[in-house]
Amino acid sequence: TTKHSAPVCSFKVTTKVRHHQPLLPTISMVLGPVRTMIQTAQSLGMQSASGDCTFKPIQWERVQAPVQSLQQITMGGVEETLESKAYGIETPIDEQLNMCTEDLFVDMKERQCDFVSPSTFTPNATYLPFRRYLVDWMSDVGEQCRLHNTTVHCSILFLDKVFRSRDIPRSQWKLLATACISVAAKYEEAEEHCPPIPDLLQLTKLSSLGHTSLSFREGELEILRHLGWRLRAIPPLHVIGYFLAKGSCFEDDTWQGRSLIEKIPKYVKKYAEFFCNLTLQEYSFQQYQPTQLAAAILFAARTALQLEPRWRPELVRITGYDEDDIMPTFRHVWTYYEEQFPGHVSRSISPRSVAQDGFQ
């Protein structure tokens, strides 16, 4: 049976400088305006007792900063809609990190096709009938090594890129799958959290198959060479983390017809992670770009929680996708969800009910 982690509820700026001949001011150019100001002040009686001119300081009018707004296209034209504040986020992530996090999202969109894209989707790869087993096994190893969930997701992207382009003998599957976990951990995790090779050999029982630390390192090098030493993988789970940090629900959202409660953002996070784990097991979801799939997963999380509206202009700005862009992907996610958990979707959905069903 498959274990699911079910819900519990730098830019380069260039400027062009035009060079002009320097202007050398003359005395008349400087004193002319000053003389005019003094004469004007004298005519208005702005003189002190000593005869010197005194000027009152300029009182600048305080202008209130405009409220940020979005433009929403409707049948009647373009109407301006005030942007709602993200619910449950007191300090924006940009202020917390003192950086523009949208730059990170732009970088993710540029790199996302290195591992997953419609052009590299290979539905006839020979290992696919056994992929579900490999994914579950690698997830168990990552859990026992106490690795982050994102590390396991990256390791599976490594495996897919290697296995879909070449025929790997089944006798090497366990070695290369474990090597993918080790390489992903060394890139994604802190050094002290990376599992030592002897521990991995014992945990995966590779040592009983005659593998040593030296042969395991050869397996790691084979993975690295095939990946071209490019290890920046962007799984949807990475993108979801960005979306959640920017805001996944908003103050004027409604939950089952009522106002939001404090736990709703946590529920959205749990559901989003659940859908990420669910779609990781099925190779057909790799026909979508990770950012598009992540947006559809966020849409699915809001749908599962019965948040209204299901998609908002603020989410269009954050994700870069409107509802029409992600609807086919969402339907794929939701259909697969219904197939894996029949009867669950039709009931009143809450994270607590999912946890009680034992999807953990």
C-alpha positions as CSV (number, residue, x, y, z in Angstrom):
1,T,0.0,0.0,0.0
2,T,1.1,3.5,-0.7
3,K,1.7,5.9,2.1
4,H,0.4,9.4,1.7
5,S,1.3,12.4,3.8
6,A,-2.4,13.3,4.2
7,P,-3.5,16.7,5.4
8,V,-4.2,17.0,9.1
9,C,-7.2,19.5,8.8
10,S,20.3,38.7,-9.6
11,F,19.6,41.2,-11.9
12,K,22.1,43.2,-13.9
13,V,21.0,46.7,-14.3
14,T,22.6,48.7,-17.1
15,T,22.1,52.4,-17.7
16,K,23.0,54.4,-20.7
17,V,24.7,57.7,-19.8
18,R,24.7,60.4,-22.4
19,H,27.7,62.6,-22.2
20,H,27.2,66.3,-22.7
21,Q,29.6,69.2,-22.7
22,P,29.8,70.6,-19.2
23,L,27.9,73.8,-18.6
24,L,29.9,76.4,-16.8
25,P,27.6,78.8,-14.9
26,T,28.4,82.4,-15.0
27,I,28.0,84.8,-12.1
28,S,25.0,86.4,-13.8
29,M,23.3,83.0,-14.2
30,V,23.7,82.3,-10.5
31,L,22.8,85.7,-9.1
32,G,20.0,86.5,-11.5
33,P,17.4,84.2,-10.0
34,V,18.5,85.1,-6.4
35,R,18.1,88.8,-7.1
36,T,14.6,88.2,-8.5
37,M,13.6,86.3,-5.4
38,I,14.8,89.1,-3.1
39,Q,13.0,91.7,-5.1
40,T,9.8,89.7,-4.9
41,A,10.1,89.1,-1.2
42,Q,10.7,92.9,-0.6
43,S,7.6,93.7,-2.6
44,L,5.6,91.3,-0.4
45,G,7.0,92.9,2.8
46,M,8.8,89.7,3.9
47,Q,11.6,91.6,5.8
48,S,12.9,91.2,9.3
49,A,13.7,94.1,11.6
50,S,17.3,94.2,10.4
51,G,16.2,94.6,6.8
52,D,17.2,91.1,5.8
53,C,14.8,89.0,3.9
54,T,13.2,86.0,5.7
55,F,11.4,83.2,4.0
56,K,8.8,80.9,5.5
57,P,9.6,77.1,5.0
58,I,7.5,75.4,2.4
59,Q,4.8,73.2,3.9
60,W,4.7,70.1,1.8
61,E,1.3,68.5,1.5
62,R,1.3,64.9,2.8
63,V,0.2,62.5,0.1
64,Q,-1.2,59.1,1.1
65,A,0.2,56.2,-0.8
66,P,-2.2,54.7,-3.2
67,V,-3.8,51.4,-2.4
68,Q,-2.5,48.6,-4.6
69,S,-5.0,47.3,-7.1
70,L,-5.5,44.8,-9.8
71,Q,-7.2,45.0,-13.1
72,Q,-9.9,42.4,-13.7
73,I,-11.2,41.8,-17.2
74,T,-15.0,41.4,-17.4
75,M,-17.6,41.4,-20.1
76,G,-18.2,45.0,-19.6
77,G,-14.5,46.0,-20.0
78,V,-11.7,46.5,-17.5
79,E,-12.7,47.3,-14.0
80,E,-10.3,48.0,-11.1
81,T,-10.4,45.7,-8.1
82,L,-8.7,46.4,-4.8
83,E,-6.2,43.7,-3.8
84,S,-7.1,41.8,-0.7
85,K,-4.5,41.2,2.0
86,A,-3.1,37.7,2.4
87,Y,-4.7,35.9,5.4
88,G,-2.4,34.7,8.1
89,I,0.7,36.6,6.9
90,E,1.6,39.4,9.2
91,T,5.0,40.3,7.6
92,P,5.4,39.8,3.8
93,I,8.1,37.3,3.0
94,D,10.0,40.0,1.0
95,E,10.4,42.1,4.1
96,Q,11.4,39.1,6.2
97,L,14.2,38.1,3.8
98,N,15.0,41.7,2.8
99,M,14.9,40.7,-0.9
100,C,12.6,40.5,-3.9
101,T,11.4,36.9,-3.8
102,E,9.8,37.3,-7.2
103,D,13.3,37.1,-8.6
104,L,13.5,33.6,-7.2
105,F,10.3,32.6,-8.9
106,V,11.6,34.0,-12.2
107,D,14.7,31.8,-11.8
108,M,12.6,28.8,-11.0
109,K,10.6,29.3,-14.2
110,E,13.8,29.5,-16.2
111,R,15.2,26.3,-14.8
112,Q,12.1,24.2,-14.4
113,C,12.5,22.6,-17.8
114,D,15.9,21.1,-17.0
115,F,14.2,18.0,-15.6
116,V,10.5,18.2,-16.4
117,S,8.9,19.6,-19.5
118,P,6.4,18.5,-22.2
119,S,9.3,18.0,-24.6
120,T,11.0,15.4,-22.4
121,F,7.8,13.6,-21.4
122,T,8.4,9.9,-22.4
123,P,5.2,7.8,-21.7
124,N,6.7,4.7,-23.2
125,A,9.9,4.5,-21.1
126,T,10.6,0.9,-20.2
127,Y,10.9,1.5,-16.4
128,L,7.5,3.1,-16.0
129,P,5.6,-0.1,-15.0
130,F,7.9,-0.3,-12.0
131,R,8.2,3.4,-11.3
132,R,5.5,3.4,-8.6
133,Y,7.4,0.8,-6.7
134,L,10.6,2.8,-7.0
135,V,9.0,6.0,-5.8
136,D,7.5,4.4,-2.8
137,W,10.7,2.7,-1.9
138,M,12.7,5.9,-2.3
139,S,10.2,7.8,-0.1
140,D,10.6,5.2,2.6
141,V,14.3,5.5,2.5
142,G,14.1,9.3,2.7
143,E,11.7,9.1,5.6
144,Q,14.0,6.7,7.5
145,C,17.0,9.0,6.8
146,R,14.9,12.0,8.1
147,L,15.4,13.9,4.8
148,H,13.2,16.8,3.8
149,N,10.3,15.9,1.6
150,T,11.7,18.3,-1.1
151,T,14.9,16.2,-1.1
152,V,13.0,13.1,-1.9
153,H,11.1,14.8,-4.7
154,C,14.4,16.1,-6.3
155,S,15.9,12.6,-6.1
156,I,13.0,11.1,-8.0
157,L,13.4,13.8,-10.7
158,F,17.0,12.7,-10.9
159,L,15.9,9.1,-11.3
160,D,13.3,10.0,-14.0
161,K,15.8,11.9,-16.1
162,V,18.4,9.1,-16.0
163,F,15.9,6.2,-16.5
164,R,13.7,7.7,-19.2
165,S,16.6,8.2,-21.6
166,R,18.4,4.9,-21.3
167,D,17.7,1.3,-20.4
168,I,19.1,0.5,-17.0
169,P,19.6,-3.1,-16.0
170,R,17.2,-4.0,-13.2
171,S,20.2,-5.3,-11.2
172,Q,21.4,-1.6,-10.9
173,W,18.0,0.0,-10.1
174,K,18.4,-0.1,-6.3
175,L,22.0,1.2,-6.5
176,L,21.2,4.1,-8.8
177,A,18.0,4.9,-6.9
178,T,20.0,5.1,-3.6
179,A,22.7,7.2,-5.4
180,C,20.0,9.6,-6.5
181,I,18.9,10.0,-2.9
182,S,22.5,10.6,-1.7
183,V,23.2,13.1,-4.5
184,A,20.0,15.0,-3.8
185,A,20.7,15.1,-0.1
186,K,24.2,16.5,-0.6
187,Y,22.7,19.3,-2.7
188,E,19.5,20.0,-0.8
189,E,20.3,19.3,2.8
190,A,22.7,20.7,5.3
191,E,25.9,18.7,5.5
192,E,25.2,17.3,8.9
193,H,21.9,15.9,7.7
194,C,23.3,13.9,4.8
195,P,23.2,10.2,5.5
196,P,26.7,8.6,5.5
197,I,27.3,6.1,2.7
198,P,27.9,3.1,5.1
199,D,24.5,3.8,6.7
200,L,22.8,4.0,3.4
201,L,24.4,0.7,2.3
202,Q,23.2,-1.0,5.5
203,L,19.7,0.6,5.4
204,T,19.1,-0.4,1.7
205,K,20.8,-3.8,2.1
206,L,23.1,-2.9,-0.7
207,S,26.0,-4.2,1.4
208,S,24.5,-7.7,1.3
209,L,24.6,-7.5,-2.5
210,G,28.3,-6.9,-2.4
211,H,28.4,-3.1,-2.8
212,T,31.0,-1.1,-0.9
213,S,31.6,2.6,-0.4
214,L,33.8,2.6,-3.4
215,S,31.2,1.0,-5.7
216,F,28.5,3.3,-4.3
217,R,30.6,6.3,-5.2
218,E,30.9,5.0,-8.7
219,G,27.1,4.9,-8.8
220,E,27.0,8.5,-7.6
221,L,29.4,9.6,-10.3
222,E,27.4,7.8,-12.9
223,I,24.3,9.8,-11.8
224,L,26.3,13.1,-11.8
225,R,27.8,12.5,-15.3
226,H,24.4,11.7,-16.8
227,L,22.9,14.8,-15.2
228,G,25.8,16.9,-16.5
229,W,26.4,18.0,-12.9
230,R,23.3,20.1,-13.1
231,L,21.5,19.5,-9.8
232,R,19.1,22.4,-9.6
233,A,15.8,20.5,-9.9
234,I,12.5,22.3,-9.5
235,P,9.8,20.0,-8.3
236,P,6.2,21.4,-7.8
237,L,6.8,21.2,-4.1
238,H,9.5,23.9,-4.3
239,V,7.1,26.1,-6.2
240,I,4.3,25.5,-3.8
241,G,6.5,26.7,-1.0
242,Y,6.9,30.0,-2.8
243,F,3.1,30.3,-3.4
244,L,2.3,29.6,0.2
245,A,4.9,32.2,1.4
246,K,3.3,34.9,-0.8
247,G,-0.2,34.0,0.2
248,S,-2.6,31.1,-0.5
249,C,-5.8,32.5,1.1
250,F,-7.0,36.0,1.6
251,E,-9.0,38.0,4.1
252,D,-12.2,38.2,2.0
253,D,-12.2,34.5,1.2
254,T,-14.9,32.4,2.6
255,W,-14.7,28.8,3.9
256,Q,-17.8,26.8,3.4
257,G,-19.8,30.0,3.4
258,R,-18.2,31.4,6.6
259,S,-15.3,33.6,7.5
260,L,-11.8,32.1,7.6
261,I,-10.4,30.7,10.8
262,E,-6.9,30.8,12.0
263,K,-6.0,27.2,10.9
264,I,-7.1,27.6,7.3
265,P,-3.6,28.5,5.9
266,K,-2.2,25.4,7.6
267,Y,-4.9,23.3,6.1
268,V,-4.1,24.7,2.6
269,K,-0.5,23.9,3.2
270,K,-1.3,20.3,4.2
271,Y,-3.5,19.8,1.2
272,A,-1.0,21.3,-1.2
273,E,1.7,19.0,0.1
274,F,-0.6,16.0,-0.1
275,F,-1.4,16.7,-3.7
276,C,2.3,17.1,-4.5
277,N,3.1,13.7,-3.0
278,L,0.1,12.2,-4.8
279,T,1.1,13.5,-8.2
280,L,4.7,12.5,-7.7
281,Q,3.7,8.9,-7.9
282,E,2.1,9.2,-11.3
283,Y,4.5,9.8,-14.2
284,S,1.8,11.3,-16.5
285,F,1.9,14.5,-14.4
286,Q,5.4,15.2,-15.8
287,Q,3.8,16.4,-19.1
288,Y,3.2,19.7,-17.3
289,Q,5.7,22.3,-16.3
290,P,6.3,22.3,-12.5
291,T,5.0,25.9,-12.1
292,Q,1.8,25.0,-13.9
293,L,1.2,21.8,-11.9
294,A,1.9,23.7,-8.7
295,A,-0.7,26.3,-9.6
296,A,-3.2,23.5,-10.3
297,I,-2.3,21.9,-7.0
298,L,-3.0,25.1,-5.1
299,F,-6.3,25.4,-7.0
300,A,-7.1,21.8,-5.9
301,A,-6.2,22.5,-2.3
302,R,-8.6,25.5,-2.2
303,T,-11.3,23.4,-3.9
304,A,-10.9,20.6,-1.4
305,L,-11.3,23.1,1.5
306,Q,-14.3,24.7,-0.3
307,L,-12.7,28.1,-0.3
308,E,-14.4,30.7,-2.4
309,P,-13.6,32.1,-4.8
310,R,-11.5,29.1,-5.9
311,W,-9.1,31.4,-7.9
312,R,-8.5,35.1,-7.5
313,P,-6.7,38.0,-9.3
314,E,-4.1,38.0,-6.5
315,L,-3.3,34.3,-7.2
316,V,-3.0,35.1,-10.9
317,R,-0.4,37.7,-10.1
318,I,1.5,35.4,-7.7
319,T,1.4,32.3,-9.9
320,G,1.3,33.8,-13.4
321,Y,-1.6,31.6,-14.4
322,D,-5.3,32.4,-14.7
323,E,-8.0,29.9,-14.1
324,D,-8.3,28.9,-17.8
325,D,-4.6,28.2,-18.0
326,I,-4.7,25.6,-15.1
327,M,-8.1,24.1,-15.5
328,P,-7.1,21.1,-17.7
329,T,-4.2,20.3,-15.3
330,F,-6.5,20.7,-12.3
331,R,-9.0,18.3,-13.8
332,H,-6.2,15.8,-14.2
333,V,-5.1,16.2,-10.6
334,W,-8.7,16.0,-9.3
335,T,-9.6,12.9,-11.4
336,Y,-6.5,11.1,-10.2
337,Y,-7.5,12.1,-6.6
338,E,-10.9,10.6,-7.1
339,E,-9.5,7.4,-8.5
340,Q,-7.1,6.9,-5.6
341,F,-9.7,7.8,-2.9
342,P,-13.1,6.9,-4.2
343,G,-16.1,8.2,-2.3
344,H,-13.9,10.6,-0.3
345,V,-14.3,13.6,-2.6
346,S,-18.1,13.5,-2.4
347,R,-18.2,14.0,1.3
348,S,-17.8,17.2,3.2
349,I,-14.1,17.7,3.0
350,S,-12.0,18.8,5.9
351,P,-8.4,18.0,6.9
352,R,-9.6,16.2,10.0
353,S,-11.8,13.8,7.9
354,V,-8.9,13.0,5.7
355,A,-6.7,12.2,8.6
356,Q,-9.4,9.9,10.1
357,D,-9.5,8.0,6.9
358,G,-5.9,6.9,7.5
359,F,-4.2,8.4,4.5
360,Q,-0.9,8.9,6.1
